[in-house]
Amino acid sequence: MAHLTYEESKKNVVRGLLILGVVTLVEVLISLLGKGHIIKGAENYAIVLYTAGLVIAILSLYKAYFIIYEFMHMKYEVKTLAMSVLLPTALLIWAIIAFFQEGDSWKDRRDQIIEKNELPATEKAPTATPR
Amino acid sequence: MATIDTAPEKVHEIEPTAGDPWSGGKEPFRASYGKLMMWYFLLSDAFTFAGFLISYGALRFSSPTWPVPDFVFSTAPFGVHGAPLIFVTFMSFLLIVSSVTMVRAVQEGHRENQNGVVFWMVLTIIGGLGFLSCQAWEWTNLIATEHMTVTTNPFGTHVIGGEYLDNEAGEPYRAGEAREKFEVGDSYLIHKHFDEQTGHEEWIQRRFVAQDGSTGVQQFGPKAFGALFFFITGFHGFHVFSGVAFLTIIAINAASGLYAARRNGYEMVEKIGLYWHFVDLVWVFVFLVFYLL
């Protein structure tokens, strides 16, 4: 902490505690709102659920940024160090898209199987003729 | 001859000297070896956790229903029920506070204030132990009271509205008794009861009649949920546990005056600080994925 005086950094710590605490509280409130605990019936609208999820995810990313840059002092490290640690995590963007897509596809396949199983057996499968 | 023999040996004398960081004369990234390697360890650990959390996401997407977190995690100690996410929010605050006290410990380390370092590290350790205790309670409640295991998930979801034919105890409603109704998407927990005849505990899967006239019994929830919950929060809890162990060792070292005598001072406190903040950082995402979404 060569860039800040002792008093300044002590003040920063209190600020960090407040920011993380308040953001966490806001996240919980938004989550409960999306699940219909604060306004009854809000959970029946998909848009409420998706918006709440998106906002919470963005707030969590902000918390992650704050912890890395303030608490872990990444902003006082040289930029190349920060990039060598942070840039590889960009791979996760691919992983999230690919695996969630895959999961969704598994569900579609399962639904398809259930649907086909419920169809009446109108056409009988050709019986195997003994050779 | 003697001079010729000794001359080449001089060339191989590239042993690091005390004044040469990393022995190349100049530190890469202007960071110490230990701190840089801690960063790269944390990066690899982040990928491990990301792998776990992404597999949770993929399985959740693949399942037609999923246990609702605000129903699953709605109990707290001292008999509190129906308080969604309150206990786990408290756990998050504990980790945030212990992260903040760790920042203070690192700051005192920069000032070479031995007592300050030890004081704030002890507070950090208490925060970590508090978090572990809360997690122990949460697990005990899920395993012993709610009977969730790695392979059994008693948290189910109704896929169609209707009304129950059995009461909470699993016995049929008597004629004229009001039947409990439920809507599509409602969550339920399948309880257990002690069967006197068989002599062991049995599941109570309540029968119901659906809106379309069909009848059914309460089904168990997606099986993967229990394993994902116990392995991911368990892996994070293990990180907290090892963090507490290392914090304790380093606090004792600091108290003994070991770091006051070292050339790099309290850098060890900084390194365990990085690790401890990372544990908090991972909790941000475990909290997001398991409890908030």
Interface residues (C-beta under 8 A of the other chain):
Chain A: M1 Y6 S9 K10 V13 G16 L17 L20 G21 T24 L25 E27 V28 S31 L32 K35 H37 E43 G53 I56 A57 S60 K63 A64 I67 I68 F71 M72 E77 V78 T80 L81 S84 V85 P88 T89 L92 A95 I96 F99 F100 E102 G103 D104 W106 K107 R110 D111
Chain B: F29 R30 A31 L36 W39 Y40 L42 L43 A46 F47 A50 G51 I54 S55 G57 A58 L59 R60 F61 S62 S63 P64 V68 D70 P84 L85 T89 S92 F93 I96 V97 S99 V100 M102 V103 R104 Q107 H110 R111 G185 G273 L274 H277 F278 D280 L281 V284 F285 F287 L288 Y291 L292 L293
